[in-house]
Amino acid sequence: MEEIALQMENYVTASGVWGPVVYVLVMIVAIVISPIPSSPLAIFAGLAFGWVKGMILTLIGSIIGAT
């Protein structure tokens, strides 16, 4: 599990500002298209961005997707 978390952290660090932007867009699509589960995405956000930033990004994507 630590290896996966390290890989996600490296991906987010390498992607710079585009990592959170892409995550929010993917979350919006997951909310709009119901068969795509959004719970694993929320867990990914917590691991990749940290629990506070991941929660904020998940809320942003979920709210935009629901409106």
C-alpha positions in Angstrom: 0.0 0.0 0.0 2.9 2.4 0.8 4.2 1.9 -2.8 0.9 2.8 -4.3 0.7 5.9 -2.1 4.2 6.9 -3.1 3.4 6.5 -6.8 0.3 8.7 -6.5 2.3 11.3 -4.6 5.0 11.3 -7.3 2.3 11.6 -10.0 0.6 14.6 -8.3 4.0 16.3 -7.7 5.0 15.8 -11.4 1.7 17.0 -12.8 1.9 20.3 -10.9 -1.3 22.4 -11.1 -2.9 20.1 -13.7 -3.2 17.2 -11.2 -6.0 18.8 -9.1 -7.7 20.2 -12.2 -7.8 16.8 -13.9 -9.1 15.2 -10.7 -11.9 17.7 -10.4 -12.9 17.1 -14.0 -12.9 13.3 -13.5 -15.0 13.7 -10.4 -17.5 15.8 -12.3 -17.8 13.1 -14.9 -18.2 10.4 -12.3 -21.1 12.4 -10.7 -22.8 13.1 -14.0 -22.5 9.5 -15.2 -23.9 7.4 -12.4 -22.4 4.0 -13.2 -18.9 5.3 -12.5 -18.3 4.9 -8.8 -17.0 8.1 -7.1 -16.0 6.5 -3.8 -12.7 5.1 -5.1 -11.9 8.6 -6.5 -12.4 10.2 -3.1 -10.0 7.7 -1.6 -7.5 8.4 -4.3 -7.8 12.1 -3.7 -7.0 11.6 0.0 -4.0 9.5 -0.8 -2.7 11.6 -3.6 -3.4 15.2 -2.3 -3.7 14.7 1.4 -7.0 14.4 3.3 -7.8 18.1 3.6 -6.9 19.1 0.0 -8.4 15.8 -1.3 -11.7 16.5 0.6 -11.9 20.0 -0.8 -11.2 18.9 -4.4 -13.8 16.1 -4.0 -16.4 18.6 -2.7 -15.7 21.0 -5.6 -16.0 18.2 -8.2 -19.1 16.7 -6.5 -20.9 20.0 -6.2 -20.2 21.1 -9.8 -21.2 17.7 -11.0 -24.5 17.8 -9.1 -25.5 21.2 -10.4 
